[in-house]
Amino acid sequence: MQLDLNLLTALDALLEEGSVAGAAARLHVTAPAMSRSLGRIRKATGDQILVRTGRHMTPTPRALAMRTEVHALVQQAHQLLSARTELDLAALERVFTVRWHDALTATCGTALIAAVHRQAPGVQLRLTAEPGDDTPELRRGDVDVASSAGPPSQPDIRHRLIGHDRLVLAVREGHPLTEQTVTVARYAAAEHVTVSRRGNLRDRIDDALAALGHERRVIASAPSTATALQLAHDAGLVVTLPDAATRASCHQLGLTTLQLPLELPAVPLHLLWHQRHDDDPAHTWLRNLATQILKDVFATPHTPDQ
């Protein structure tokens, strides 16, 4: 059955006005056009809807029975298709999935949860582990907001540059590197742990060292920043990582951060989301809140010990 939903609007006007002329004037159409719409409504419903009674038209019992429901349907359609109204955070109930690098979650997760709960107590956050590629999850809607060290390669994935983070090295108190100037040779000779979900024992730092004629002593890889920092604390290893994203975790473990004796580009941080959420007020609120919390961390200056 082919339905013309415009007939609902015409039917609502006819039932409210009780006449073809009145309904036509209300919808800014001609009387003949409204008369044709009434004919189509009669055919679709199998009912006269309005019948002539002297100089007036009287609604049929079927019309009276459906009047309230028709009006409600028309109002709901207008609300559904009209421009978005102002977001009511106090009444918002929604679950958002945030997939950040584990270092960001450790540093900013508490602040994000607290801010969300304070502004929108009905919102729940799902913080998940970071995979190798967020694009499929963002497209499917499994993830609302993700983090990345680079801009996305696909045009349907939106991104916002949060800032840049410099690399530092973290060691436990009393480590030999804390008692002497950290040179490239001394840095390379120390025992290192890398951070890699895939278990890689090499990264761009090894390429930079190789260009200078040095080779790093990597004895282990860790699947997360938290594990690598714990190994630095417990096993005396050296871990090289972004400063702002891990500063709080280093402080909690009592680790010392030192300047990296290499000239390497700063690490960018991008916030990612799918374009379907561009005009979603609730999603816009969440990503703006997340952006502010992340930028607050990146804006705080910090000078390593050496």
C-alpha positions in Angstrom: 0.0 0.0 0.0 1.5 3.4 -1.1 1.0 5.9 1.7 1.2 9.7 1.2 1.9 11.0 4.6 0.9 14.5 3.5 -2.6 13.2 3.8 -2.2 13.0 7.6 -1.5 16.7 7.7 -4.6 17.4 5.4 -6.7 15.0 7.6 -5.6 16.8 10.8 -6.5 20.2 9.3 -9.9 18.9 8.0 -10.8 17.4 11.4 -9.6 20.6 13.3 -11.4 23.0 11.0 -14.5 21.0 10.1 -14.5 22.3 6.5 -12.6 22.1 3.3 -12.3 25.9 3.0 -11.0 26.2 6.5 -8.5 23.4 6.1 -7.3 24.9 2.8 -6.7 28.3 4.4 -4.9 26.7 7.3 -2.5 24.8 5.1 -2.2 27.6 2.5 -3.5 25.6 -0.4 -6.5 26.1 -2.7 -10.0 24.7 -1.8 -10.0 22.4 -4.9 -6.6 21.0 -3.8 -7.9 20.3 -0.3 -11.1 18.8 -1.8 -8.9 16.4 -3.8 -7.0 15.5 -0.7 -10.3 14.7 1.1 -11.2 12.4 -1.8 -7.9 10.6 -1.4 -8.4 10.3 2.3 -11.9 8.9 1.8 -10.5 6.3 -0.6 -7.6 5.3 1.7 -9.8 5.0 4.8 -13.0 3.7 3.3 -14.9 6.4 5.2 -16.6 9.7 4.3 -14.7 11.5 7.1 -16.7 14.7 6.7 -20.3 14.7 5.5 -22.5 17.6 4.4 -25.1 18.7 6.9 -26.9 21.7 5.6 -24.3 24.5 5.2 -21.7 22.7 7.4 -19.8 19.5 7.4 -20.0 17.0 10.2 -17.3 14.4 11.1 -18.2 10.8 10.9 -17.9 8.5 14.0 -14.7 7.1 12.4 -13.3 10.6 12.0 -14.1 11.5 15.7 -12.5 8.3 16.9 -9.2 9.0 15.0 -9.0 12.8 15.5 -6.8 12.7 18.7 -4.5 10.1 17.3 -4.1 11.9 13.9 -3.2 15.1 15.6 -0.7 13.4 17.8 1.0 11.7 14.8 1.2 15.0 12.9 2.8 16.7 16.0 5.3 13.9 16.4 6.2 14.1 12.7 6.8 17.8 13.0 9.1 17.3 16.0 10.9 14.5 14.3 11.7 16.5 11.2 12.1 20.0 12.6 15.4 21.5 13.7 16.9 20.2 16.8 15.9 21.8 20.1 18.3 22.8 22.8 20.0 19.9 24.4 18.7 19.1 27.9 21.7 17.5 29.6 19.8 16.9 32.9 17.3 14.7 31.0 19.8 13.1 28.6 20.0 9.3 28.9 22.6 7.7 26.6 25.6 5.4 26.5 28.7 6.6 24.9 31.7 4.5 24.0 35.1 6.2 24.2 38.2 4.4 22.9 41.4 6.2 23.8 45.0 5.2 24.1 45.4 3.6 27.5 47.7 6.4 28.7 45.0 8.9 27.9 42.4 6.9 29.7 44.6 6.6 32.8 45.4 10.4 32.7 42.0 11.9 31.7 39.4 9.1 32.2 38.6 10.2 35.8 38.1 13.8 34.8 35.9 12.9 31.8 33.7 10.6 33.9 33.3 13.2 36.6 32.5 16.0 34.2 30.0 13.9 32.3 28.3 12.7 35.5 28.1 16.2 36.9 26.5 17.7 33.8 24.5 14.8 32.5 23.9 12.2 35.3 21.8 10.0 33.0 24.7 9.4 30.6 26.9 6.3 30.9 30.4 6.1 29.6 32.0 2.9 28.2 35.8 3.1 28.2 37.3 0.4 26.0 40.7 -0.8 25.0 42.3 0.7 21.9 42.5 -1.6 18.8 44.9 -1.3 15.9 42.4 0.6 13.8 39.3 2.5 15.0 37.8 3.2 11.5 35.5 0.1 11.3 34.2 0.6 14.9 33.5 4.3 14.3 31.7 3.5 11.1 29.6 0.8 12.7 28.7 3.0 15.6 30.5 0.7 18.1 32.7 3.6 19.1 31.6 7.2 19.5 35.0 9.0 20.1 38.5 7.6 19.5 42.0 8.9 19.8 44.8 8.7 17.2 48.3 9.9 16.7 47.4 10.9 13.1 44.5 12.2 11.1 42.2 9.5 9.6 42.7 8.3 6.0 39.0 8.0 5.3 36.9 11.1 4.5 33.9 10.0 6.5 35.9 10.0 9.8 36.1 13.5 11.3 39.1 14.6 13.4 40.2 17.4 15.6 43.8 18.1 16.5 44.1 18.4 20.3 47.8 19.2 20.6 51.3 17.8 20.4 53.2 15.9 23.1 56.9 15.5 23.4 58.7 12.2 24.1 60.5 11.8 27.4 62.1 8.8 29.1 60.9 7.5 32.5 63.0 5.6 35.0 62.7 4.6 38.6 64.5 6.6 41.4 68.2 5.8 41.6 68.5 4.6 38.0 72.0 5.2 36.6 70.6 7.6 34.0 69.4 9.9 36.8 73.0 10.3 38.2 74.7 11.4 34.9 74.0 13.4 31.8 71.8 11.4 29.5 73.8 11.1 26.2 72.7 9.2 23.2 75.3 6.4 23.9 74.2 6.1 27.6 70.5 6.1 26.6 71.0 3.4 24.0 73.1 1.2 26.4 70.4 1.1 29.0 67.8 -1.7 29.2 64.5 -0.7 27.5 60.9 -1.8 27.3 58.7 -0.8 24.4 55.0 -0.2 24.4 53.3 -2.2 21.6 49.9 -4.0 21.4 51.4 -6.3 18.8 54.6 -7.0 20.8 57.0 -5.1 18.5 60.4 -4.7 20.0 61.3 -1.8 17.6 59.8 1.5 16.9 60.8 4.9 15.4 63.2 5.5 18.2 65.3 2.6 17.1 65.4 4.1 13.5 66.5 7.4 14.9 69.3 5.8 16.9 70.4 3.7 14.0 70.8 6.8 11.9 73.3 8.0 14.6 75.1 4.7 14.6 73.6 3.4 17.9 71.4 0.4 18.7 69.1 0.3 21.7 69.0 -2.6 24.2 65.4 -3.6 24.2 64.7 -6.5 26.4 60.9 -6.6 26.5 57.7 -5.2 25.0 54.6 -4.4 27.0 51.0 -4.4 25.7 50.1 -1.2 27.5 51.6 2.0 28.9 50.6 1.0 32.4 52.4 -2.3 32.1 55.5 -0.6 30.7 55.6 1.9 33.5 55.3 -0.8 36.1 58.2 -2.6 34.5 60.2 0.6 34.6 59.4 0.8 38.3 59.9 -2.9 39.2 62.6 -4.0 36.8 64.6 -0.8 36.4 63.9 -0.6 32.7 63.7 2.6 30.6 60.5 3.4 28.9 60.1 6.2 26.3 56.7 7.7 26.0 54.7 10.9 25.5 55.1 13.3 28.5 51.7 14.9 29.0 49.7 11.7 28.4 51.7 9.8 31.0 52.8 12.5 33.5 50.2 11.6 36.2 51.0 7.9 35.9 54.7 8.5 36.3 54.1 10.6 39.3 51.9 8.0 41.0 54.6 5.4 40.5 57.4 7.7 41.7 59.1 7.5 38.3 61.5 10.2 37.2 61.2 11.7 33.7 64.3 12.8 31.8 64.8 14.6 28.5 65.2 12.4 25.5 68.7 12.9 24.0 67.3 12.7 20.5 65.6 15.3 18.2 62.3 13.7 17.4 59.0 15.3 16.2 56.4 15.9 18.8 53.6 13.3 18.9 50.2 14.7 17.7 46.9 13.7 19.3 43.7 13.7 17.3 40.1 13.1 18.4 38.1 11.0 15.9 34.4 10.5 15.3 32.2 9.5 12.4 30.5 12.2 10.3 27.0 10.9 11.2 27.5 12.6 14.5 28.3 16.0 13.1 24.9 17.4 13.9 24.1 15.3 16.9 23.8 17.8 19.9 24.6 15.1 22.5 27.6 13.9 20.7 28.8 17.4 20.0 28.6 18.1 23.8 30.6 15.0 24.6 33.4 15.6 22.1 33.7 19.3 23.2 33.9 18.2 26.8 36.5 15.6 26.0 38.5 18.1 23.9 38.6 20.6 26.8 39.7 17.9 29.3 42.5 16.7 26.9 43.6 20.2 26.1 43.9 21.1 29.8 46.4 18.2 30.2 48.4 19.1 27.1 48.5 22.8 28.0 50.2 22.2 31.3 53.9 22.7 30.9 56.4 20.3 32.4 60.2 20.2 32.5 61.8 16.8 32.8 64.5 16.5 35.5 67.4 16.5 33.0 
